Amino acid sequence: MPDMTINKAIPNKPERRKYMRHNGGVLKLCIRRKGLLRSFTKGEPAEWLNFNEFGLAFSCQCRFDINETVILDIKSPTITLNDIVAVIHNARRQAGSFRYGVQFYFGANSYMRSDEVRKKLLAIEKDLE
């Protein structure tokens, strides 16, 4: 059942997202394109905008395509997750950079299907509450 949390920006408008996203707290994010040669690069820093255990929104200077698979490194004060696979689901140009929404791709590989990844993503979400 969708979360009907009231959107604070527009009074009396129900939240359109199925799962609440959090935007407070400290999080470092680096992103890189998927590919064998790119797995050896550090990735580009990105500014995270909101997060939950299923996906996040971020802003960066890089241009990505809808449905493109990307690799994320996420670091909170207590948890570090590397090589998180995500798929770009929405994109728009915003104030000289690009704003993206991604969903984590839990079917990508055995690492993404692991309980460890799920538990750490949920722990990061709880840290941001």
Protein Blocks (a to p, Z undefined) as FASTA:
>chain_A
ZZfbdcfklghiacfbfbdcdfedjdddddddedfklmmpgbjadddfbdcfkbccdddf
bdcdehiacddddddfkbccehiacddfbdcdeehiacddddddfklpmmlmpmklmmmm
mmmmmmmZZ
